[in-house]
């Protein structure tokens, strides 16, 4: 027998009670019974995002929410700033080009965040930019941006602040309203602990002014249609057929999140990430994130002489744990151990143990058990 685990930055493990909810008979999406569930989901999403603004639910992956943000926030020929720290930051640029939007790009070296002073300089040089598109947490590198600092720069600037929170929301501190974030996009299969298939967008008053004037073509991802459906009657609705079962599963997951408390969840992720990072360091491995290391995963440089793709494959096929390799230019050069969503202290220990065993199998010069010991010591110190 071999148990299987997901320790990737998404999709993540789903709690049993959430899985069970998905097995129930499908409800009709235009019934009062479903709309009551939708009301609770939307209210609890506001709690998770730290906002009083409307939350729009899309039947899509997180990338669908990214495209919806670009389609609704810009017009052809306008200028935006993209602050990228990896593959998913670069995705903002690719989407902008598809909509004929002009991009001024800040690209940090992979493994580093965009520094607020860098963004300030580019904002000062581009007073006509309508928005800054950036990333809360970059899973391709295991680095996060200081979004609170970014919000302090854009709050008095023409540019709205648009943030990809797909992997960060539900795992690390984030307050949409308090931090002056103008639009946040989220996916369901990461910190929200349900299967892939839902995406979310929330927009500030500043962002909504751009939504109202956007000239980009759009139909299914038209946020004005979504807002109309949310507000035209006493209970909210959606303009198109809802992903009913996923929303019902999300309702259960959000109840679990509220029961644990969002700040407690952020702290749990911090503890798990620290345990895994220090375990890898104890083994003599090099961490890839040079600054602002993520709490949703630990990015680790593959030891010299080893095949990074083969390492991830061995961990998956021989030990039953799906982790992630490097993306783009880091393919085969790093591996990434997820600590995101429905994970606890023993998941972290299992992940470290499997990594040690696979590395030893491949001939790495490590002391077996040293990483596990360090992870346990950190978790004991953290009282977790």
Secondary structure, 3 states (H helix, E strand, C coil): CCCCEECCCCCCCCCHHHHHHCCCCCCCCCCHHHHHHHHHHHHHHHHHHCCCCCEEEEECCHHHHHHHHHHHHCCCCCEEEEEECCHHHHHHHHHHHHCCCEEEEEECCCCCCCCHHHHHHHHHHCCCCCEEEEECEECCCCEECCHHHHHHHHCCCCCEEEEECCCCCCCCCCCCCCCCCCEEEEECCCCCCCCCCEEEEEECHHHHHHHHHCCCCCCCCCHHHHHHHHHCCCCCCCCCCCCHHHHHHHHHHHHHHHHHCHHHHHHHHHHHHHHHHHHHHHCCCCECCCCCECCCEEEEECCCCCCHHHHHHHHHHHHCEECEECCHHHCCCEEEEECCCCCCHHHHHHHHHHHHHHHHHCCCCCCCCHHHHHHHHHHHHCCC
